[in-house]
């Protein structure tokens, strides 16, 4: 599950992802804090990875943009646009995997594109 929260120290919106106790791959393949935001424009920065009361969670940058699920709710995408979006998502996941990171929850609701196209 995920929620939008406020980092009160820095007064910014963040995403908090929670995972069930015993979630497969936790913490071995979990994201690491400090994933450099500049390494690729397609991945949000991870601020914290913790486990409290046996509940693993990740705090990361809140991404403002339209999800792939939102885009598909309006009907099929124009084929060139669909190819461009899937290519960008695949490149981001490839970059993450090359750095030893796993997404842990990849689905159309998790893929967002910013108004500027990132």
N, C-alpha and C positions, 0 to 999 in steps of 0.2 A: 504494500500500500504506500501511497505517497500523499504528502500534504504540503501546502504552501505555509511557510512560517516566517517570522521576522527575527533576524539576528539583531537583538537589541543593542549589542555593543557597537556594531557598525551601521545600524539602522538601514538594513537592506533585506530584501526578500530572498528567501532560500527555499530549496526543496528538501524535505526530510523523507527519505525512503526507509521503510521498516521491512524487516524480513522475519519470517517465522523462525522460532527456535529450531536449530538443526537444519536450516535452509542449506541445500546441497551447494557446496562450493564456498561456503562462508567459513573462515575468513581467507582461506588460501587464494581464491581468485577474486576477492573483493577489490573494489577500487581503492587506490591509495590517496590520502590527503595530499594536496599540493600538485595534483596533476596539472601541469602548466597550461594555463588558459591559452597562451599564445602558440602552443604546439600545433594546434589545428583549430580553426574557427568552428568546427563542427561538434566539439565536445565541451560540455560545461566543466567548470573548475570544481574539483572536490575539495571541500573545506575540512571535513571531519569524517572519520570512520570509527565507530565505537560499538560496544555491546554493553547495555545496561540491563540488569535484571534478566539476563539471558535473552534479551531482545536486541538483535543486531540492527544497526541503523547507519545511514549515510546522510551527511548534510552536504549539499552541493548548490551551486549557482542556480537561481531560478531563471528559467529560459522563457522569455516572452516571445510568443510566436504561435503560428497555427500548426497543429499536429497533422500528421498524415491521416489519422482517423477523421479529423475535421474536414480535411480536403476531400476525402472519399465520400463523406456524407452528402456532398453536393452532386455526386454522380462520378462516373469514370473520369480520370484525368486524361488530358491530351497526351497521346503517346510520347512525344518528345519531352514534355514536362515530367511524365512518370519516369522515363529513363534517366533524366538528369537527377531527380530526387533519389532514386534507388542507387544510382552511382555514387552520389555524395554520401549517402548513409553507409554504403559498403566501404568506401574509402575511410570513413571515420572509424568503423568497427575494425577494419584492417589495421589502422594506426594504433588503436587501443590494444589489439591482440599482440601486435609487434612489441609493445611496451609491457606486455605481461598482464594486461588488464582484461577483465571480462565485463560485459554490460550487465548481466544478471537478470535483465527484464526487458528484452527487446521485443516490442510489438508496435503496431501503428499509433497507439496512443502516446508512446514514449518518444517518437520521432517528431521533433519540432523544427520549424524553419522560422528564423527571425524575419521581421519586415524587410531587412536589408539583404536577405537571402542566405544567411549563415545557418 
